[in-house]
Each structure stands twice: as C-alpha cells, then as structure tokens.
Amino acid sequence: MIEGKLYDGMTAHPHDVRVSVADGKLELEQDGGWSDSVDAALLKRRDAPAGKLRLGRSDLAGWRLLVPAEAEAELAPLLGRPERYGRWIDRIGLVPALVAGGVITASVVGIGYLAPHWIAPHVPMSWERNVGTAIVGDFGELKCRDPKGQKALEDLVERVSPGATKGPDAIKVAALNVPIFNAAALPGGYIVVFKPAITETDADALAGVIAHEIGHVRRRHVTEALIREFGIGALIRLFAGGVGANAEQIVALSYTRDNETQADSDAIVALKRANISPKPTGELFERLSKDSGEAPGFSAEFLQSHPLSGKRAHRFEASVDPKAHYQPALSQPEWDALSEICRKTPEQK
Amino acid sequence: MNELASVDAAEELPSIQFTGTMREYLPIAATNLLLTIVTLFVYRSWAKARERQYLWSRTRFIDDELEWTGTGKEMFVGFIVVAVLLGLVWLTFNFGLPAIALRFGPLAGVGALLTFYIVGMFLYGLARFRGLRYRLSRTWWRGIRGGSNDPGWDYGRKAIGYYLAGFLLFGFLYPWAQAKLWNERWNKMSFGPLEFEAHMTSDDTKGPFFAFLAALIVGNVVIGLFTNPNVIVFGPGLPRLVVPILAYVAIGATYLNYIAAYYRAAAEWTRIGDIEFRLNAEFVDWLKFFLATIGLAIITLGLAFAVYEFRKWRFITSHMEAYGTVDVDRLTQSQTHAPREAEGFLDVLDVGAF
C-alpha cells in the first residue's frame, strides 16, 4: 500500500489517498469510503520533484497523483518508461542519437560548403549579367576613360585570351581611378583593375593578373562565391537583378583556396599560350606577399580577396621556360597609353 | 471545511523555494548543448522544455512544486511558424521597401519604412503578451494552471503607443511606459480563477532611470573627450585609459541599478488573490549575479551560457518572496483558453521570461 496525494484538477485541494495496483489498474481509496480505479492506458508520467513520482491522466487535464519515488517498483508495470531526452532520442539512445545527429550535421554543413561549387556552373550567365550591370552600371566617375588606354587594356585582355572581349559573354574590362592596389572579377564578366595595379606594375605582370581574373570569370568562381557568402539570397538576387546587393561587398568577395589555385593554373596556361613570361607575375605576387607586413594599406585589399603566398609566386616562377622566346604583353606605345589611362580622371577617395 | 495554504512571514520555510542543484542540472545542460549542436539547433525547443521541466519541478511554492507541461514539439512548431513569418518580413524589407521607394518615390519609401517599424512594434508587443500567456498556461501548481482569455491584440496596439512614448523626449517617459506595459500585460493574466493585479507606477523607477540616463549622456561625452586624440586638454597617459573605463562602469552600474529598481517595483505592485510578492534583490545582488555571469563566461570560454538559465532562475526564485493565503478550495481550475501556439515570436526574438 502506497500513501499518495491526489489533486483532482478541479480545485487545488489535496486529497490523501492509498494507492495500489490490481488487474493492470491503479486503485485509489480514501478513508471515507471513496475509491476509484484508473486504467493504465490513461496514466502518464509527469516530470516530478526530487524524491517523488508524479502521475497525470490523459483524460483529465489537472489530475495529479504524487507518490514517493520508492513506489516506482510497484507502479512500473502500469507506466511506460520515463521520457528523458524526447521520444525519438529515447528510442535509439543518447549516444547513437549524438552520432547520427553528428553525421547528418556534418553532411549538411559539407553540402552547404560544396553546393555553391556544384550550383554555380548551372546558373545562367544572363542572371549574373543582370547583377553585374545593376551594380556597376558604367562605373560612373570612377572609370578611367582615356580611349587609347582603354583600347590598350582591351588589347591586353585579347592578348591573354583571344576573343574574350567579344560575344554575349564578353569580358568587360575597366580601369578604376582608386588609389588601392587591387584587381577583381565582378558578377557578369566585369573585370576591374585599380590604378596602382597599372602604374606600379608592368604589362607582363598585369597580363598575369588579368589572366587570373579571367580564370575566375570563366570558371564561374564569382557566382560560386556569391552563393557561398550570401546563400539563397544571392541566387534570388542573381535572378532578380541586384536589388539590395552592395557593390562593396561584391568587390570583397573571397574565393576558396582551390578556386585561387585553379585561376592561377588557368593564368599560367594562358600566359604560356600567349607567349608571355610568367616571371613578372610571380615577382609581383612575391612582392605583394612580402609588402603585406611592411606597408599595410598598399596591398591589403588585394590580399584580402586574393590570399597570396610565396608558394603561389613560386608556381608562376617555376613555369618559366628558359628556352622560350617570350614576347612582351604589350608594345611600348601601347603600355604608355595604358599607363596614362587615368590621366584625365580625377582620383576618387 | 476550507483548507488553507498560507504563508506568513513568521513561517520557517520560505514561501518560494528553489531546490535545484547544479549537480543535477549539469547533465541536462550538457546533453541539451550536445543534442542542440548535432541537430543544427532543431533540438533547441526540446532542450528548453527539458530545462523548464527541471527548473519548475524544483521550485516549491508554499508546499508544492510547480510543473511545466509545455512540450518541445509545440515550441518547435511555434518557432517554425514564426521563422517563416519573419522570413516573409525580411523579404518585404529587402525587396518590397526598395521597390516601393523606386516606384512611388522616396516619400512613399519612408512611409512604408515607418509602417514597417510600427508593425514591428505591434508584433513585438503581441509576442511579449502571448509568450507570457503561454508560459502561464503551461505552468501548473497543485493541478491548477494559469492563463489568460485575452488574445493580446489590444496589448499589441497599446504597446505601439507606449514604445513610441518611451523613445520620445529622450527617453524621459521610458520608466512610465515600462510600468504601464507591465500592468497592461499582468492585469490580463490569471491563475485558476484568480486574476493578477498589477499597479506598478514609475515612482520608484524613474529616479534610477534618470540616473542611468544622466550617466549615459555624461559618460559618452567624457568617453568622447578622453578618446579623441585631437583633444589635449587632459593630456596623455593614464587618465586616457582609466577615465573612459570608469565612465563605462558608471553607465553599466546605473543601468543595473535601474533593473534592480524595476523588478523590485514590479514584484511589489503585483498581486494575485491574497498573495503579494517581494523581490528582495538589491543592486549589490544584481551586481554579484552580473559579475559572476561574466566571470564564469570568461573562465569557461563561454560554455557557462549553457547554465545561464539555471543561474537566472535560481537568482530570481531565491530573492522572491510571497505573503498571504491561498484558499485552495477556491483555487479552482482555470477556465482560460489554453493557447495551442507556443512562444513563437518571443522565442525567436529571445525576450526574457517576464
């Protein structure tokens, strides 16, 4: 016989009851002669204070029976196992649930990481152009508009990637009058080169940088980075045409290490095909990676979007063919024209 | 004969007693944390249910422990519904507003933005009200639960006015608006047949609030002066470091003092039936709690957040007292509608319990 306290759910008045088990039912009785029996199917464990067992009924909302925890042994046949972590987890056990959950979570995160790489090539180029055009327009005041310089810049693109400036998926290259060393591929086949990337390099190194950016465009790394960084929102934006997209964020897109390596490989191949020496590009990368410690600000922006390492510089330098007769990327008059591309454009910020 | 459960100041045991221990709670917190991580936060709702089941079942009011009957499932459903709703709001904000501004001009855009904020205030107020109603409806004591028959639309409407008033006039009406809102929501709540009555005023909170406001303004000026390299009035050296830190401490301390005054007044001016409440947590108690929270977070590299709810509950319940008598025969079952939806907004916005 178990002594218990019963609340009937009608009032907060406690009733002292004696509790027993008979025929798969819970029998309750009181001194005055009152008795009741509750079917086991209706009984439900409720979370209980320390040292007690608290039972409820599925058909009476406030009905509660409190008995000492020691009654567990006697009442156990009527009651299910106590719920601990939640029904599903209790069924398979905590450790298997943790392992299963861990595997699922790792897969989801893995897919989330890899998905942009799989999806990007299937995003129509026209969507990406929508965004590119919406964001950059014609670059406004920033763009350096010297016609001879622009012609030389486009010639340089043609030199490393013949036919690249023509057709619906043409590369649109622009020099921007911004005093930061940077070059970037933007959505929609736009490639921008900031002024110091022209004035503080030479034609061959710039050819390498541009070939690298063309690699990002052609391999859809820009789309991939957009999806990676802005998720589903970027896909919607790609489709809708740039509402809410922020030009600064887009310029600051960062690529994965694999993407960078791939763009480097493309650039090395392109330089070889164009018969341009990869050495100046390697030297530029080396200089930039060393500069980062000494002169922050000069190359910080470029490094942010193109993490450089000595290793990457070496790859370019290692691809130098000592027997080759390299041709300069641009003729001297062309390079002179390109160097002057921003001459008439007032410098921004 | 009526049975009375009474609490007198003379009684030995405190009227509200928390018997939970960190030892019992740690396994709950640890498994909750692990399961929440490996389920990409899906388990969060079930974790909350477990956490509350434990905290409620270790909280004794007069002579019986509370019981939490909310389930992880209902909280998860509430969370999903609201997450979808907030997703739509986000889309409106990101795409709808620029579109309106582009099509109908900037004035229409500003109008749409204001509407958006006002709707936001309404939803926030509604969320607070419904969250409280939900919590009471899932809180049982001696087989009786709380609740409210008010759906909270009215509260949401009034909240817009009080929030606006609170921000206008440099926050001078803020303590008044906060007290009014406390009364507005608690006066609609009940436990069993008993209605809560709240008559909080800003009499006891406006002093501490204005002290905080003054500290905020003066502190910011001081910080601005001492951290501005162009101002050399105070010279370089130690004061440049120490004075701004002191200003931050002053702002934080006056804010904590306001919080202490607010909850003290809220408890004092809220009653149910014959029961009155006191929260005897003074500024120093809050300060200790706050410093311990920061200290623990630093020592455990942030892991202590897993036991924060426990510590908060223990802090409140150990400083809370109740006086009066409950006529348990008259404390009949609540006839309020038990809401099906859970905390939803409140959960997503992560607002505090009361």
Chai-1 contact restraints between the chains, C-beta under 6 A:
chainA,res_idxA,chainB,res_idxB,connection_type,confidence,min_distance_angstrom,max_distance_angstrom,comment,restraint_id
A,Y7,B,R142,contact,1.0,0.0,6.0,A-B,restraint_1
A,Y7,B,G143,contact,1.0,0.0,6.0,A-B,restraint_2
A,G9,B,G143,contact,1.0,0.0,6.0,A-B,restraint_3
A,G9,B,Q333,contact,1.0,0.0,6.0,A-B,restraint_4
A,M10,B,Q333,contact,1.0,0.0,6.0,A-B,restraint_5
A,T11,B,D329,contact,1.0,0.0,6.0,A-B,restraint_6
A,T11,B,T332,contact,1.0,0.0,6.0,A-B,restraint_7
A,A12,B,R142,contact,1.0,0.0,6.0,A-B,restraint_8
A,A12,B,I144,contact,1.0,0.0,6.0,A-B,restraint_9
A,A12,B,V328,contact,1.0,0.0,6.0,A-B,restraint_10
A,A12,B,L331,contact,1.0,0.0,6.0,A-B,restraint_11
A,H13,B,E3,contact,1.0,0.0,6.0,A-B,restraint_12
A,H13,B,V328,contact,1.0,0.0,6.0,A-B,restraint_13
A,H13,B,D329,contact,1.0,0.0,6.0,A-B,restraint_14
A,D47,B,Q53,contact,1.0,0.0,6.0,A-B,restraint_15
A,D47,B,S57,contact,1.0,0.0,6.0,A-B,restraint_16
A,P49,B,S57,contact,1.0,0.0,6.0,A-B,restraint_17
A,P49,B,E65,contact,1.0,0.0,6.0,A-B,restraint_18
A,G62,B,G143,contact,1.0,0.0,6.0,A-B,restraint_19
A,G62,B,I144,contact,1.0,0.0,6.0,A-B,restraint_20
A,G62,B,Q333,contact,1.0,0.0,6.0,A-B,restraint_21
A,R64,B,G143,contact,1.0,0.0,6.0,A-B,restraint_22
A,G86,B,W46,contact,1.0,0.0,6.0,A-B,restraint_23
A,G86,B,G72,contact,1.0,0.0,6.0,A-B,restraint_24
A,L98,B,L34,contact,1.0,0.0,6.0,A-B,restraint_25
A,L98,B,V38,contact,1.0,0.0,6.0,A-B,restraint_26
A,G101,B,V38,contact,1.0,0.0,6.0,A-B,restraint_27
A,G101,B,T39,contact,1.0,0.0,6.0,A-B,restraint_28
A,G102,B,V38,contact,1.0,0.0,6.0,A-B,restraint_29
A,T105,B,V38,contact,1.0,0.0,6.0,A-B,restraint_30
A,T105,B,L40,contact,1.0,0.0,6.0,A-B,restraint_31
A,V243,B,F95,contact,1.0,0.0,6.0,A-B,restraint_32
A,V243,B,P98,contact,1.0,0.0,6.0,A-B,restraint_33
A,G244,B,N94,contact,1.0,0.0,6.0,A-B,restraint_34
